[in-house]
Structures are given as C-alpha cells and as structure tokens.
Amino acid sequence: MKSAGDHRMDAIRVVIGIVVLLTGTLVYIVDRPADQTYFVSTGGSDISLHGSLPVLFGKLGGILPAFSHVFAFILITGGVLSCKKKGCLLVAAFWFIVDCAFEIGQHFNTSAAKLVPEWFNHLPFLESTGNYFKKGVFDWADLAAIFTGTLLAYWVLVKTERKGGEQ
C-alpha cells in the first residue's frame, strides 16, 4: 500500500494538459477581440494579438476552447492525482459535468447567473462568473467538443497510466 509520501505526480499528463490548455488559450489571444475575453484585457494589460496576426484556427477556433478546457483539466487533474483507471474515470466524469454545466448555464443565462454567489464578486477570476453566463453563448458544438475532449482525455490518461501500485 502506498503511503502519502509515495505519491508522485504523473508529469507527462500534466505537461500534455498544459500544452493543450495553452493552445486553446491562443484562440482568445489571437482570434478573438480582447473585449470578449476576461483574461486578455483584465487589469490594464491587453495581451490581445487580434488583428495583428492572421486568424490561426479558423472555424476550429469556435470549439477549440471547449475541447481544450475539458481535455486539459482532466489531464492535469489526473496527472496531479496520479490516478489509475477508475480514478481517471471519476476525474473525467467530474470535469465533463462541470464543463457541461457551464455550457448549459449559458443557455439558461439569467437563471444560471442568479445561482452565482455574491461573494464570487470579490474573488479574482470568479468575479466574472455571472457575466460568463449573461454574455456567453450556448452552442451545441461546444457540448460535442466537451464530450470529445472528455473521451480523448480519458483515453490519454489510460494510455499514460503507470503500471503497478494502487488505485
């Protein structure tokens, strides 16, 4: 049985997740106007390259963020937890539900925004959650991208699983 000190992060999973997350982030930096993205023009710094560079992702840019977010967070979480097949399935299911909830929340934007606690308004990153629902656009293609990203991420987790040890 592993002790708490025996836990080792699966760095390859984390690195793959970070690379995919950064790729999805490029859509916002290069292909979308800065005023449509929270982290691109927040805090007085504008890191947008929109209009300065040619469009990188074309039509794929519409769904790549939904795909990359769920894929990356599954890989990063699975890597940090160094989980085996059953644990990886739980990680994938968790992030699938979270990402689907946020996408569907955009469809029911007013109701979803009312569910956001008031104290979120005082925390960095969370303060824009209400606006995410109010201004975001629900898209069935994003749900399909989330589903595809979840399946592919789970497959990668299983393929990169370390042999031996416990769940």
N, C-alpha and C positions, 0 to 999 in steps of 0.2 A: 504494500500500500504506500502511496506517495504521501510524504509529509508536506506541509505548507512551504517549506524551504526548497522542495524538489521541483516546484512549478517553474517551467521555462516557457517563455513566450515563443510562439512559432513565428519567427521574424519574416520568413518568406511570405506568409499570409498577410502580415501587417504591411510589408513593402508593396505587395501587389495591390492591396486595398488603397494605400496612399497614392500610388501611381494612377489608379483608376479614378479616385476622387479628384486629384489634380487635373486629370484630363476633362472630367465633367465640369470643373471649375473654369476651364478655359472657354467654355461656351459663354459663360457670363462675362468674362473679361473681354473677349474678342468679338463675339457675335451678337451680343445684346446691348442695348443702350444702358448706360450706367444708372439712370433713374429707375430702371425696372428691377434692380438687384440690390438687396440690402448691403452686402459686404463690399460691393465695388465702389460705392461713393459715400460711405459712412465715416463720420469722424473727421471731415475736412480733407481726406485724402481720396483722390479719384484715380483708381488704378485701371480705369477702362481704356481699352485699346480699340473700342468700337469705332469704326470709321477710319481709323489709322491703318488698319490691316485689312486685307481681303477676308471675307467670310471663310472660316476654316471648316465648319461642319455641315453647312447647307441644311437640308431637311433633317438630317440626323441630329442636328443641334436642338430640335424641338423635343426629342425624347431622351437624348443622352444624359441630361442631368438626373432624370427619374431613374434611369438604369444605373448610372454610376453611383448615385447616393446609396441605394439599397445594396448593390453589389459590394461597394467599398466598406460600408459599415458592417456588413455580415463578415467580410474577410478580416477586417481589423478586430472586431469583437472575437471572432473565432480564433484569431492569432493570439490575442492577449490572453484569452482563457485557455488556449492550447487544448481545445476540446476534441473529443473523439466523435464518431458518427452520430450518436444520439444527442450529445450536447450541441453539435453543429446543426442538427435539425431544429433544435429549440432556438438557437441563435437566429437561424434563417427565418423561422416562423415569427419570432418576435419582431424582427426588422420588417418583414413583409407586412405584418399587421400595422405597425407604426406608419410605414410609408403609405399604405393604402388608406389608412385613417386620415392622413394629412391630405392626400389627393381627393378623397371623397368629401372631406371637410370643405374643400374649395367649391364643391357643387352646392353644398348647403351652407354657404358662406356666412350669412347672418347668424344662423343658429350656432355654427361652429365657433365664430368669433365670440359669442356670448359665453361659451364654455371656458374661454381662456381666463385664468385667474387674474385679478387686478394686480397682484404682486409681481407678475411677469413684467409689467411695465417698468419696473425698477431694476431689472437684471439685464446685463449685456447679452446680446443675441436673442434673448427671449422677449425683449420689449417689442419686437416687430411681429410676434406670432399672430396677434389679432389682424394686423394688416395683411399677413400672408393669406389668411382665409378671405378677407374682404376684397383684396385686389387680385388674388390668384385666379387662375382659370382652370377649371376641371377639364381633363382630357382623357378619353378612353385609351388613347395611345400611350399615355403615361402609365395607366394601370397595366397595360400589356407590357410596357418596358419594366415596370416594377416586378411583375410576375417572371419575366425572362431573366432579369438580373438576379432574382432570388434563386431560381433554378440553377443558373450558371454558377453563382457564388457557392451554393451548397455543393455542387459537383467539384468545384476547385477545392473547397475545404476537405472533401472526402479524398480527393487525389493527393492532397498535400499532408494528409494525416500521418503523424509519426507512428511508427509501429512499436508495439509494446506499451507497457504502462496501463494505467486505469482510465476510466471514463472521466 
